[in-house]
């Protein structure tokens, strides 16, 4: 029924305190002085500790047991293009739908409209913070521009308080290098990409807290991804001779300080890397050809242990296309939760990977196809079937992470208006809100409980 929203792409790490090359100050990226000396990719280094400090809002565990009922539906205004779904948040009993016309808050229990936030004058909404870094302190992030289809022109960022329904501030940070938009909420900061590189802005005032300048160590980020306490950069570094590109690297920043935590150089034959989860980090390693040599790279929280998991194994073929921002993968502590592709008569499977050892803890067939993962924590992962047949209930199942045993099983009723690709589901306890992606229907959200 549901496939989580196609997220806008946002965004080797040197652990702060790690050994630095003699004669050079630590490359923390917070200075925009003279360009660094030409060099090849930095050496692999790891952090001394796991990420700590305040992070994004923790997803409340979703319950699986019992049959839910449809409690409410909410229509949204505008034409087909204006209703285009950009994201959805759930915090403190307020469900928020984001589209081109702005953000709209609803009482998650009743569906009553609480507030509306419109874009600054003359602009439209381009993107919203999503996934594990969707909100922090009940505040979410938006970008604005004159043409939402031209993402590089969406240079104005702003913070929305889900409690008061206020646009706290907005400011222009200029066009960034790299693909897509970096956007996420972590700790006290809104993290985005602008003309000065990766920048962290105070979530309540918009004041700059730190920035990480592109080009440090001759490495240029092309994708940035914001996690609950970190920012993960995929970047290309350049050799001194003839400017030839070296292997792509993964670099993790501390979201509280902007300091580099660790660096890891990807194998030279990787041509299409992509960050799929952030804490711990999982990266798809695309090697071209028929895809048989592709793999999933998992690293522990300190960036020390790193293991390649073959794309094909006893579990089937891993789905390395959709990330945690799309609800298809999640990670926490020492585990990455992935899924396999279900096709050719094969069932999709849930796969738990230990990031310390690189071992597959378990893989379990999913009786209803692939899932939208709603929550991960306390040794449990809960997901909802992303597709079902009309008039059949939608399954919600919770699995124990020890061995993959079913720990809870429930349903919610089929609703045609939210049966389609691109929907976003959020949950807390028994409450489930599905934000509809279809621009052909005025129904923008449906609440279950």
N, C-alpha and C positions, 0 to 999 in steps of 0.2 A: 504493500500500500504506500509505503513512504520510502523515499530515498532522500537523505538530507540535502540541504541546499548546496548547490555547487558554489563553493566558497571562492571569493576573490583572493588570489595569491597575495600574501603579504610578505614579510619577511616576515685555520687550524688553531685551534684555540690555544692560547698561551695562558695557563693558570696564573691568576695574579699571585705573585710571590714565587712563581717558578723561575728557573734560571733564564736570564736574558743574555743575548750576545754582548760581549764586552764592548764598552764604549757607546752603548745605546741606552737611552732611557726606555722604561717599559712602554710597549706599544699599546696603550689603553685606548687610543683613538679619540681622546677628548681634546686633543690639540690640533689645530689646523695650520701649523707652522710649515716650514719647508718640507717638500715631498721627501719620503723615505728613500734611502739608497736602493738601487735596483738589486733584486735578489730573487731566488727561486722561492717556491712555497715554503712557509715556515715549518720547522720540525714539529712532529706530533708531540703534544704535551697535554697533561691532564690536570684537573683541579684537585685540590687537597680535600675538599668537602663537597657534599651534595648541595644543591640549591637550598637556600633557607630564606627566612625573612617573610614579610607579608607578600601574598600572591593574589591571584585572581579569586573571585568568589568560588567557593567549593560547591560543586553540584550536589544538591541534596539527593540522597539515595532514592531511587524510584522503586516503589513496591510493585510486585508482580501479581500477588494473589488476588483472586476474586474477579467478578464480572463488573466492569465499569459501565456507566450509563452516559449517554450524551447529555450534557447539562446546558449548553448554550452554543449559539453560533453568532458571529459578528460580521456584518457587511462592511466593506471599505469603499470609499468614494473613488472617483477618477476613472479614466479610460484604461484600456488594456495595458498600455505602456506604463502608465502611472501606478498601476497596482502591482507591477513587477516586484516579487518578493526578494528582498536583500538580506534579511536575517530575522531572528526572533530571540527574545530573551525572557527569562522567568526569574524574578527576584522579589522576595518579601511579599508574595501574594499578588504581584503585578506581572502580567504577561504583556510583552511589548512586541508589536509587529512593525518592521521597518520596510518601507517601499520608497519609490522615487519621490513621493510627496512628503516624506518625513517619517516620524515615529508616532505610534499610537498605542497608548497604554490601556489595558483592560483589567478589571478585577478577575483574577484567574478562577475564582469560585463561581461567579455569577455572569461574567461576560459584560458587565456594565462598563461603558467607556469612561475612563478616568481623566484622560488628558490627551492632547495632541501637540507635538513639536514639529513645526514647519522649518524647512531649510531657510537660511538667510536669503534676503531679498534678491531675486534674479538668479538664484541657483537651484539645483535639484540634488537630491541625495544620490550618492554614487555607490557607497559601500557601508557595511556595518561590521563591527567586531563580532566574531563568531567563535564557536567551539569552546575549549577550556578557558580561553582568555576573553570571553564575551563581555563580562562585567567585573568590576572591582569596587567594593563598597557600594554596590547598587548603581554604579555609573557605567554606562556603555559609551562606545565611540562610534562616530559617523564621519564620513568624508562627503564633501560637497563640491560641485562644479557646474559649469554651464551646460556641459554635454556629458551625461553619465556614461555614454558609450565610448567616450574617449577618456579612459581612466587616468592617463598621465596628466590630463588637465584638471583632475579633481584634487586640487592642491589645498583646499581649506578643510581643516579638521575641527571637530567639536565634540563636547562631552554632554551627555544627556543623563540627568538624575532620574532614575526610574521611580523614586519615591515622590518627588515634587512635580515631575513632569516638566522640568525646566531645561532649556539649553543653557548650561552654565557658562559657556564661553565658546568662541570659535575664532580661529586665526589661520592665516595663510602661511604655509611652510615651504612653498615652492615645489617644483617638479623634482621627482627623484629619479635616480638611475635604477635600472633593473626592471624586471617584469612585474606588473600588477601593483597592488597597493599593500603596504605594511600597515596593519592596524590591529591593535589589541590593548586590553586593559590588564595591568599587572601591578600589584601592590598599590602604591599611591600615584602611579603614572599611567598616562595614555602614551603608547609607543606607536610611532608612525615613521614613514620614510619621507624625507624632504630633500631640498637642494643641498643641505649640509650633511646628508647621510641619514643615519638612523637617529631619531631624536625622541627623548622622553620628556613629556610635558606633565606638570602637576594636574591631577585629574579634576581638581576643583577650581583652579585659577588659570591654567594654561601656561603658567610660568615654566621656562625651560629648566629641567633638572640636570640633563646631560645630553651630549650628542656624540655619536661615534662616526668619525669621518671616513668616508669611502677612500680607498687607496692605501690604507695602512699596510705595510709590508708588501706593497705592490699587489694587493689583493682587492678585487672589485666584486662586491656582492651583486648577484643577479636575482636572488630570491631571499626574502627575510620572513621569518615566521615567529610570531609572538607566543610564548608559553606562559603558564601561570607565574613563574619567577625568572624566566630566562627569555632571551631572544636568540634564535638560531639563524645563522647566516649561511647560505650556500654561495660560494664565491669562486672566482677563477683567479689564480695567481700567475704572475708572468716571470719568465726567466730574464736574466740580464742580457743575454745574447739574442739579438734580433727581435726581441719582444714576443718570443714564442710562448704560447699558453702552456702552462704546466697542468698537472692534475687538478681537478676541482677539489676544493676543501670545504669542510664543515667547521664552522666556528660558533662557539656559544658565548654569549655575553650575559653578565649578571644584570637583570632588569632593574635592580635597585641602584646600581652604580654606573653601569655602562662599561665596566671593566671586563676584559677578556677572561673567560674561565678555562677554556681548553680549545685545542685545535686538532683536527684529524684530516689527513690527506686521503682522499678517495683513490681507489685503484685507477691506474692510468687508462684502462680500457672502458671506464664508465663514461658514457656520452650523454645520458639522460637521467641525472639524479633528481630526486625530489624529496623534500622533508614531509614525512607522513605523521609523525608524532614528535612532541617536544620534550617531555619529562617523564621517562627517559626518551632519548632521541632515537627515532627509527627513520631510515632513509631508503627509498627505493633506488636500486642500482640498475639502471637501464643500459644494456650493452649493445643494443641494436640487433640486427639480424632477425632470426625467428623468435627471439625472446627467451630461448631455452637457457641462456647463460645469465639471465637477469637474477637478481637476488634481493633480499631484504637485509639491510645492515642495521643491527641494533647495538647501541652503546649504553653502558651503565650511566648512572647519574653523575659520576665524576669524569666521564669521558675516558676512562682507562680501559675497561674491558670492551672489546668490539668483536662481533661475530657476524658472519654472513649466513643467512638462512636461504637455502635454494628456493627458487620460485615454485618448483614442483617437488613434491615429496609424498609420503604416505598420507598426508592430509589433503592432497589434491593440488590445485594451482592457486597460489596466493593472489588475492586481489590487491594489486599495488597501485591502483589508479586513484582510489578515493581515500582521503585522509581523515584525521580526527576532526577537522573542521567540517567535514561532510558526514560525520557520525558513523563512519564505517570502521575506524580504528580508534583505540584509546590506549593510553599508557599511564602507569602510576607506579612509583616505588621501583620494583625490580621486574616488572612484567609489562609486556606489550601484548595487547589483544588485537588480533587480526582475523580476517575471514578469507575464505576461499571462494573462487568463482563456482557457481553452481550451473553447469550446462552439460549438454550431451547425456542427460539422464542421471548425472551425478548430483548428489546433494551438496549444498554449500555447507562448510564446516566452520566452527569457531575454533581458533587456534590461540593458545596461550604460550608465549615465548619468554623464557627467563633471560634477562639481559646480562646477568652476571656470568652464566655458564654458556649461553647460546643454545641451550636445550629446549625442545618443545615439551612443555609440561604436560599438555594434553591437547588432543583435537577431538571435537565432538560434532557429529552430524546435526544440522539444524532441521527440525521437522517441517519448517515452513519457508525455506529459502533463506536469503540473507536478512540481516537485521540492521536497524538503526540503533546504535548503542546509546542508551540514555544516561547511564551512570556507571562509575567504576570506583570502588572503595570498600574498605572493611572486608576485603577478601571475597567480594561479590561483583559480578558484572550483570547489568540488566539491559535488555534490548527488546525492541518491538519489531515484528515482522514488517518488512518494507513493501510487501505486496500480498494481497489476498484476493480471492474471488468475490465478486459482488454477492452481498447478502450473507457472507460468512464472517464470523467474528475475527478480529485481528488479535493475534497472540502476543502476549507480553510475558517474557520468561527471564528468570534470574538464575545464574549459574554460580556455583561455588568455584573459586579459583584453585582450590587444592587439587581436585581431580576432574573438575568439569561437570560434576553432578548437578542435575536440576534442583534448584533450591526454592523455587516458587514459580507458579504458572497461573496466568490470568488472561482476561480478554477485554477488549473494548469493541463496541459495535462498529460495523462497516458504515462509512459515510461517503457517498459518492463524490461530494465536493472536495474531499481531501484525498482522493485516490489518484495519485499521479506522481510523476518524477519531480523532484525539486522542492518538496515540502520540507518543513522544519518541525521537528517534534521536540518539546521540552517537557520535563516531568519533575515532580517533587512529591514524594509519598504516593498517595493515590491520584493526585491531580496530574492530568496529562493535557497539554494544549498542543494542537497541531495547527501550524500556520500554513495556509493553502498557497501554493505557488501559481496556480492557474489564473491567468489574467482574464480568462473568458468568463469567469464567474465573479459576482460581487462578493461572495463569501470569502472573507480573509482569514478567519480563525474559527476553530471549533474546540470547545472545552469538554473534557470528560472527567468523571469522578465517581 
